[in-house]
Amino acid sequence: MIIGLILIGTVLGGTAGASALLLGYSIWIALLIYTAIGATSVFGLAVCVALRPDPRESAEQAKPYALTDPQGS
């Protein structure tokens, strides 16, 4: 799962860095933007994954059912 978070952060950071270069910023500013956006997105996504609710805890408990029909026959 962490590989996916890193890949998403790399793509987001790379896109932001490339767009900064296309807008005319220096390579150092583009590198700073790439690093900041990439690290922030990985950290943010990791926090979202860590704080998501456990699906086993939120599932409703199964109601017990009788093994015979309600009339008792």
A tleap script that builds the chain and sets N, CA, C and O, in Angstrom:
source leaprc.protein.ff14SB
mol = sequence {
  NMET ILE ILE GLY LEU ILE LEU ILE GLY THR
  VAL LEU GLY GLY THR ALA GLY ALA SER ALA
  LEU LEU LEU GLY TYR SER ILE TRP ILE ALA
  LEU LEU ILE TYR THR ALA ILE GLY ALA THR
  SER VAL PHE GLY LEU ALA VAL CYS VAL ALA
  LEU ARG PRO ASP PRO ARG GLU SER ALA GLU
  GLN ALA LYS PRO TYR ALA LEU THR ASP PRO
  GLN GLY CSER
}
set mol.1.N position { 0.812 -1.180 0.000 }
set mol.1.CA position { 0.000 0.000 0.000 }
set mol.1.C position { 0.866 1.258 0.000 }
set mol.1.O position { 0.524 2.249 -0.645 }
set mol.2.N position { 1.974 1.219 0.715 }
set mol.2.CA position { 2.830 2.405 0.768 }
set mol.2.C position { 3.438 2.706 -0.597 }
set mol.2.O position { 3.716 3.863 -0.915 }
set mol.3.N position { 3.643 1.664 -1.407 }
set mol.3.CA position { 4.172 1.885 -2.757 }
set mol.3.C position { 3.193 2.727 -3.567 }
set mol.3.O position { 3.603 3.625 -4.303 }
set mol.4.N position { 1.920 2.444 -3.435 }
set mol.4.CA position { 0.903 3.227 -4.126 }
set mol.4.C position { 0.887 4.677 -3.672 }
set mol.4.O position { 0.739 5.586 -4.489 }
set mol.5.N position { 1.041 4.897 -2.367 }
set mol.5.CA position { 1.072 6.268 -1.849 }
set mol.5.C position { 2.284 7.026 -2.383 }
set mol.5.O position { 2.190 8.203 -2.729 }
set mol.6.N position { 3.412 6.342 -2.446 }
set mol.6.CA position { 4.624 6.985 -2.957 }
set mol.6.C position { 4.480 7.298 -4.442 }
set mol.6.O position { 4.900 8.361 -4.901 }
set mol.7.N position { 3.887 6.373 -5.191 }
set mol.7.CA position { 3.682 6.618 -6.621 }
set mol.7.C position { 2.730 7.793 -6.860 }
set mol.7.O position { 2.971 8.616 -7.743 }
set mol.8.N position { 1.668 7.872 -6.089 }
set mol.8.CA position { 0.736 8.993 -6.220 }
set mol.8.C position { 1.430 10.302 -5.877 }
set mol.8.O position { 1.253 11.301 -6.573 }
set mol.9.N position { 2.227 10.302 -4.795 }
set mol.9.CA position { 2.965 11.505 -4.420 }
set mol.9.C position { 3.978 11.918 -5.468 }
set mol.9.O position { 4.176 13.109 -5.711 }
set mol.10.N position { 4.620 10.940 -6.089 }
set mol.10.CA position { 5.598 11.241 -7.132 }
set mol.10.C position { 4.928 11.856 -8.356 }
set mol.10.O position { 5.433 12.820 -8.932 }
set mol.11.N position { 3.803 11.297 -8.745 }
set mol.11.CA position { 3.089 11.829 -9.911 }
set mol.11.C position { 2.564 13.234 -9.637 }
set mol.11.O position { 2.696 14.125 -10.476 }
set mol.12.N position { 1.971 13.429 -8.468 }
set mol.12.CA position { 1.461 14.759 -8.135 }
set mol.12.C position { 2.589 15.783 -8.048 }
set mol.12.O position { 2.473 16.888 -8.577 }
set mol.13.N position { 3.677 15.413 -7.381 }
set mol.13.CA position { 4.817 16.315 -7.270 }
set mol.13.C position { 5.459 16.587 -8.614 }
set mol.13.O position { 5.823 17.726 -8.908 }
set mol.14.N position { 5.602 15.557 -9.436 }
set mol.14.CA position { 6.188 15.732 -10.763 }
set mol.14.C position { 5.346 16.635 -11.653 }
set mol.14.O position { 5.873 17.462 -12.397 }
set mol.15.N position { 4.047 16.467 -11.567 }
set mol.15.CA position { 3.149 17.325 -12.341 }
set mol.15.C position { 3.250 18.776 -11.882 }
set mol.15.O position { 3.290 19.691 -12.706 }
set mol.16.N position { 3.290 18.983 -10.583 }
set mol.16.CA position { 3.412 20.348 -10.062 }
set mol.16.C position { 4.764 20.954 -10.425 }
set mol.16.O position { 4.833 22.130 -10.784 }
set mol.17.N position { 5.844 20.169 -10.337 }
set mol.17.CA position { 7.166 20.664 -10.699 }
set mol.17.C position { 7.280 20.982 -12.178 }
set mol.17.O position { 7.861 22.001 -12.554 }
set mol.18.N position { 6.732 20.121 -13.016 }
set mol.18.CA position { 6.775 20.357 -14.458 }
set mol.18.C position { 5.948 21.579 -14.842 }
set mol.18.O position { 6.348 22.356 -15.709 }
set mol.19.N position { 4.808 21.745 -14.204 }
set mol.19.CA position { 4.001 22.925 -14.507 }
set mol.19.C position { 4.685 24.197 -14.017 }
set mol.19.O position { 4.536 25.250 -14.636 }
set mol.20.N position { 5.425 24.119 -12.927 }
set mol.20.CA position { 6.182 25.289 -12.462 }
set mol.20.C position { 7.272 25.649 -13.473 }
set mol.20.O position { 7.515 26.826 -13.737 }
set mol.21.N position { 7.924 24.635 -14.033 }
set mol.21.CA position { 8.932 24.907 -15.073 }
set mol.21.C position { 8.299 25.522 -16.316 }
set mol.21.O position { 8.858 26.441 -16.916 }
set mol.22.N position { 7.138 25.015 -16.696 }
set mol.22.CA position { 6.458 25.550 -17.867 }
set mol.22.C position { 5.975 26.981 -17.647 }
set mol.22.O position { 5.840 27.752 -18.597 }
set mol.23.N position { 5.718 27.326 -16.394 }
set mol.23.CA position { 5.285 28.687 -16.085 }
set mol.23.C position { 6.457 29.660 -15.970 }
set mol.23.O position { 6.252 30.859 -15.780 }
set mol.24.N position { 7.681 29.148 -16.084 }
set mol.24.CA position { 8.838 30.027 -16.127 }
set mol.24.C position { 9.620 30.150 -14.839 }
set mol.24.O position { 10.517 30.988 -14.755 }
set mol.25.N position { 9.317 29.349 -13.830 }
set mol.25.CA position { 10.076 29.392 -12.590 }
set mol.25.C position { 11.422 28.697 -12.784 }
set mol.25.O position { 11.601 27.920 -13.722 }
set mol.26.N position { 12.346 28.978 -11.903 }
set mol.26.CA position { 13.669 28.368 -12.016 }
set mol.26.C position { 13.607 26.889 -11.635 }
set mol.26.O position { 12.626 26.419 -11.058 }
set mol.27.N position { 14.672 26.174 -11.970 }
set mol.27.CA position { 14.725 24.746 -11.679 }
set mol.27.C position { 14.709 24.488 -10.169 }
set mol.27.O position { 14.198 23.463 -9.717 }
set mol.28.N position { 15.266 25.413 -9.397 }
set mol.28.CA position { 15.307 25.229 -7.942 }
set mol.28.C position { 13.919 25.384 -7.331 }
set mol.28.O position { 13.555 24.648 -6.413 }
set mol.29.N position { 13.157 26.326 -7.833 }
set mol.29.CA position { 11.787 26.497 -7.345 }
set mol.29.C position { 10.939 25.293 -7.772 }
set mol.29.O position { 10.112 24.810 -6.998 }
set mol.30.N position { 11.142 24.813 -8.992 }
set mol.30.CA position { 10.404 23.634 -9.460 }
set mol.30.C position { 10.756 22.411 -8.614 }
set mol.30.O position { 9.883 21.604 -8.292 }
set mol.31.N position { 12.024 22.272 -8.257 }
set mol.31.CA position { 12.438 21.161 -7.393 }
set mol.31.C position { 11.833 21.295 -6.004 }
set mol.31.O position { 11.419 20.301 -5.407 }
set mol.32.N position { 11.781 22.506 -5.493 }
set mol.32.CA position { 11.162 22.743 -4.192 }
set mol.32.C position { 9.675 22.408 -4.231 }
set mol.32.O position { 9.155 21.786 -3.304 }
set mol.33.N position { 8.993 22.812 -5.290 }
set mol.33.CA position { 7.563 22.516 -5.429 }
set mol.33.C position { 7.344 21.007 -5.564 }
set mol.33.O position { 6.431 20.450 -4.956 }
set mol.34.N position { 8.184 20.354 -6.361 }
set mol.34.CA position { 8.096 18.901 -6.524 }
set mol.34.C position { 8.240 18.194 -5.176 }
set mol.34.O position { 7.467 17.295 -4.846 }
set mol.35.N position { 9.229 18.610 -4.416 }
set mol.35.CA position { 9.479 17.974 -3.126 }
set mol.35.C position { 8.357 18.247 -2.140 }
set mol.35.O position { 7.885 17.335 -1.462 }
set mol.36.N position { 7.933 19.488 -2.060 }
set mol.36.CA position { 6.905 19.856 -1.090 }
set mol.36.C position { 5.569 19.191 -1.398 }
set mol.36.O position { 4.921 18.645 -0.505 }
set mol.37.N position { 5.160 19.237 -2.661 }
set mol.37.CA position { 3.872 18.640 -3.027 }
set mol.37.C position { 3.927 17.124 -2.874 }
set mol.37.O position { 2.981 16.520 -2.370 }
set mol.38.N position { 5.019 16.509 -3.302 }
set mol.38.CA position { 5.141 15.054 -3.193 }
set mol.38.C position { 5.126 14.573 -1.759 }
set mol.38.O position { 4.403 13.635 -1.422 }
set mol.39.N position { 5.924 15.212 -0.906 }
set mol.39.CA position { 5.993 14.788 0.496 }
set mol.39.C position { 4.672 15.059 1.221 }
set mol.39.O position { 4.222 14.241 2.024 }
set mol.40.N position { 4.062 16.197 0.938 }
set mol.40.CA position { 2.799 16.522 1.591 }
set mol.40.C position { 1.688 15.565 1.170 }
set mol.40.O position { 0.875 15.157 1.998 }
set mol.41.N position { 1.650 15.210 -0.093 }
set mol.41.CA position { 0.601 14.289 -0.540 }
set mol.41.C position { 0.804 12.891 0.029 }
set mol.41.O position { -0.169 12.238 0.406 }
set mol.42.N position { 2.042 12.418 0.099 }
set mol.42.CA position { 2.292 11.099 0.694 }
set mol.42.C position { 1.911 11.109 2.167 }
set mol.42.O position { 1.273 10.175 2.652 }
set mol.43.N position { 2.298 12.154 2.872 }
set mol.43.CA position { 1.962 12.239 4.300 }
set mol.43.C position { 0.453 12.338 4.496 }
set mol.43.O position { -0.105 11.664 5.362 }
set mol.44.N position { -0.208 13.169 3.702 }
set mol.44.CA position { -1.658 13.321 3.831 }
set mol.44.C position { -2.410 12.038 3.529 }
set mol.44.O position { -3.345 11.678 4.243 }
set mol.45.N position { -2.003 11.348 2.471 }
set mol.45.CA position { -2.657 10.081 2.140 }
set mol.45.C position { -2.385 9.013 3.197 }
set mol.45.O position { -3.256 8.195 3.490 }
set mol.46.N position { -1.179 9.019 3.770 }
set mol.46.CA position { -0.875 8.052 4.833 }
set mol.46.C position { -1.726 8.315 6.069 }
set mol.46.O position { -2.163 7.373 6.731 }
set mol.47.N position { -1.966 9.583 6.385 }
set mol.47.CA position { -2.831 9.919 7.518 }
set mol.47.C position { -4.264 9.481 7.232 }
set mol.47.O position { -4.940 8.960 8.118 }
set mol.48.N position { -4.726 9.687 6.015 }
set mol.48.CA position { -6.083 9.249 5.649 }
set mol.48.C position { -6.234 7.738 5.763 }
set mol.48.O position { -7.261 7.248 6.232 }
set mol.49.N position { -5.218 7.002 5.337 }
set mol.49.CA position { -5.270 5.542 5.428 }
set mol.49.C position { -5.222 5.101 6.889 }
set mol.49.O position { -5.912 4.158 7.277 }
set mol.50.N position { -4.417 5.775 7.694 }
set mol.50.CA position { -4.291 5.391 9.098 }
set mol.50.C position { -5.558 5.696 9.892 }
set mol.50.O position { -5.874 4.983 10.844 }
set mol.51.N position { -6.279 6.734 9.516 }
set mol.51.CA position { -7.460 7.142 10.285 }
set mol.51.C position { -8.772 6.601 9.743 }
set mol.51.O position { -9.830 6.880 10.306 }
set mol.52.N position { -8.724 5.840 8.671 }
set mol.52.CA position { -9.980 5.307 8.139 }
set mol.52.C position { -10.545 4.272 9.106 }
set mol.52.O position { -9.791 3.583 9.793 }
set mol.53.N position { -11.864 4.165 9.159 }
set mol.53.CA position { -12.462 3.209 10.095 }
set mol.53.C position { -12.238 1.772 9.631 }
set mol.53.O position { -12.161 1.488 8.435 }
set mol.54.N position { -12.139 0.899 10.587 }
set mol.54.CA position { -11.970 -0.517 10.289 }
set mol.54.C position { -13.303 -1.078 9.813 }
set mol.54.O position { -14.294 -0.973 10.535 }
set mol.55.N position { -13.361 -1.665 8.636 }
set mol.55.CA position { -14.653 -2.160 8.143 }
set mol.55.C position { -15.232 -3.280 8.997 }
set mol.55.O position { -16.447 -3.480 9.012 }
set mol.56.N position { -14.389 -4.004 9.701 }
set mol.56.CA position { -14.904 -5.075 10.563 }
set mol.56.C position { -15.619 -4.513 11.778 }
set mol.56.O position { -16.547 -5.137 12.292 }
set mol.57.N position { -15.196 -3.327 12.250 }
set mol.57.CA position { -15.839 -2.736 13.421 }
set mol.57.C position { -17.149 -2.043 13.063 }
set mol.57.O position { -18.052 -1.971 13.897 }
set mol.58.N position { -17.267 -1.536 11.851 }
set mol.58.CA position { -18.457 -0.790 11.480 }
set mol.58.C position { -19.560 -1.671 10.918 }
set mol.58.O position { -20.688 -1.209 10.744 }
set mol.59.N position { -19.259 -2.922 10.631 }
set mol.59.CA position { -20.282 -3.819 10.091 }
set mol.59.C position { -21.299 -4.141 11.183 }
set mol.59.O position { -20.949 -4.368 12.341 }
set mol.60.N position { -22.550 -4.153 10.783 }
set mol.60.CA position { -23.588 -4.477 11.751 }
set mol.60.C position { -23.502 -5.949 12.127 }
set mol.60.O position { -23.199 -6.810 11.302 }
set mol.61.N position { -23.775 -6.204 13.386 }
set mol.61.CA position { -23.740 -7.575 13.857 }
set mol.61.C position { -24.931 -8.326 13.273 }
set mol.61.O position { -26.034 -7.788 13.172 }
set mol.62.N position { -24.690 -9.563 12.895 }
set mol.62.CA position { -25.766 -10.396 12.356 }
set mol.62.C position { -26.749 -10.735 13.473 }
set mol.62.O position { -26.355 -11.085 14.585 }
set mol.63.N position { -28.020 -10.625 13.155 }
set mol.63.CA position { -29.041 -10.943 14.147 }
set mol.63.C position { -29.172 -12.467 14.249 }
set mol.63.O position { -29.165 -13.159 13.231 }
set mol.64.N position { -29.288 -12.976 15.448 }
set mol.64.CA position { -29.467 -14.422 15.595 }
set mol.64.C position { -30.836 -14.839 15.036 }
set mol.64.O position { -31.815 -14.099 15.137 }
set mol.65.N position { -30.877 -15.981 14.472 }
set mol.65.CA position { -32.128 -16.468 13.911 }
set mol.65.C position { -32.429 -17.846 14.492 }
set mol.65.O position { -31.534 -18.607 14.861 }
set mol.66.N position { -33.713 -18.129 14.555 }
set mol.66.CA position { -34.137 -19.419 15.106 }
set mol.66.C position { -33.952 -20.514 14.059 }
set mol.66.O position { -34.068 -20.273 12.857 }
set mol.67.N position { -33.668 -21.692 14.531 }
set mol.67.CA position { -33.502 -22.819 13.616 }
set mol.67.C position { -34.820 -23.454 13.233 }
set mol.67.O position { -34.865 -24.302 12.342 }
set mol.68.N position { -35.900 -23.053 13.897 }
set mol.68.CA position { -37.230 -23.556 13.540 }
set mol.68.C position { -38.062 -22.375 13.051 }
set mol.68.O position { -37.687 -21.216 13.227 }
set mol.69.N position { -39.180 -22.688 12.445 }
set mol.69.CA position { -40.055 -21.624 11.985 }
set mol.69.C position { -40.795 -21.002 13.164 }
set mol.69.O position { -40.874 -21.614 14.229 }
set mol.70.N position { -41.337 -19.801 12.996 }
set mol.70.CA position { -41.966 -19.104 14.123 }
set mol.70.C position { -43.156 -19.831 14.718 }
set mol.70.O position { -43.451 -19.619 15.894 }
set mol.71.N position { -43.866 -20.690 13.965 }
set mol.71.CA position { -45.030 -21.391 14.498 }
set mol.71.C position { -44.623 -22.561 15.397 }
set mol.71.O position { -45.455 -23.092 16.133 }
set mol.72.N position { -43.384 -22.956 15.346 }
set mol.72.CA position { -42.943 -24.048 16.201 }
set mol.72.C position { -43.198 -25.415 15.642 }
set mol.72.O position { -43.049 -26.401 16.364 }
set mol.73.N position { -43.577 -25.526 14.387 }
set mol.73.CA position { -43.868 -26.850 13.839 }
set mol.73.C position { -42.664 -27.489 13.245 }
set mol.73.O position { -42.745 -28.609 12.740 }
savepdb mol mol.pdb
quit
